[in-house]
Amino acid sequence: MHSSDPHLFQHWMGSLPHATGVVAVATLLGLAGGPCLAQTQSQSEFANCLARLQPVAQRSGVRPDSYSRFTKDVQADFAILDKLNYQPEFKLPIWDYLSGLVDDERIADGKAGLARHADVLQRIQATYGVDPATVVAVWGVESNYGRITGKYPLVQALGTLSCFGRRQSYFQGEFYAALRILQRGDIAPDRLNGSWAGAFGHTQFMPATYERLAVDFDGDGRRDLVDNSDDALASTANFLSKGGWRSGLPWGVEVRLPNGFDTGLAGRTNKRTLGDWAASGLTLADGRPLSTSGLTASERVGLLMLAGPHGPAFLTTRNFDVIYGYNAAESYGLAIAHLSDRLRGGSMFAMPWPTDDPGLSRAERRELQTLLVARGHDIGEIDGILGDKSRVALRQEQSRLGQPVNGRGGQKMLQALRAEGEGQRPDNR
Ligand code: CA
């Protein structure tokens, strides 16, 4: 997960086991700030740990000279352990999640990317069988088309996570993979930066995923997912292809449920044939029969409903499951699937989300943050990400305006603050 795009990895983070005592101690040390005896001991603990891991790294192919070269002078970053242990008190509704990931900006940027990279995307499709809009949609969601790839030096981040906190053995495997990438010279040490959890580059691959699936598509001898978008886009297509992507198969279609539908049949992995679903009374969202969807009657599809029976519903194919495999979250899969449709000129879902307070685009979030700052709140950087500081400010404004106090930034709060106008804002807060 990198600093400015918190959706990344939030899903697998949720499945991590509980914290150990080691993390609790390190977290306290991190909060203490500034060097102290305990902190020094922890850095020496880190040095001891790195020394202990060296022979293990060597057995996985990291030469001793490489190990000492790439790990010397590396200090543990204890702030990363706070991120590992962070438990959001606020669960993002699916409509907020999607309104930030699939907004006008990202659609326009994606269309520009499709045009700019048309040639290479065509060659990628010929090689891996994955269409340009899907590849570009993954790129847009993973790193905002290469703009946000993370700032954490990977050796430091993965070294820290290898020695402290939960899941050390998992991160050790990624740590050794990162060192092997540097040893091979595919990516320069000062360019191997990414999320605090170790995902890096345009496609936000973890190092071990990189080793399995990254490709050198421009033929310069290096698999460079950080500074070469050709390699990155092709690697994304290779990931999807190796995951079982079927060329030409849509990810799915939006559908309409009949009255009295048995929602017990729902579930992405609860596959039935399109014909079975038609027999259960489902139609396309516009009421046409499923047989006009472009999918064959024998196609096995699951019914995805992320907001219950009164929200949008979709029949999803195995290609949706392949997208899901990129980050193991259905909301994430739907963001990429929907963005790909929008890049092809498709429209919004026919069925609105079941809420009277829809979510905000990133432009609207920046506007909301600007309105909060104008009212004297410290919300940090105006970045279109409604983090903890923005939510504290929103709670205060909701309380002042007599709205439900939940810290959520939706259309209602934006409109309420807009309506007050500049002249009526409360001063001296
Ligand atoms: Ca290359």
Residues whose N, C-alpha, C, O or C-beta is under 5 A from the ligand:
A	BS01	CA	D216 F217 D218 G219 D220 G221 R222 R223 D224 D231
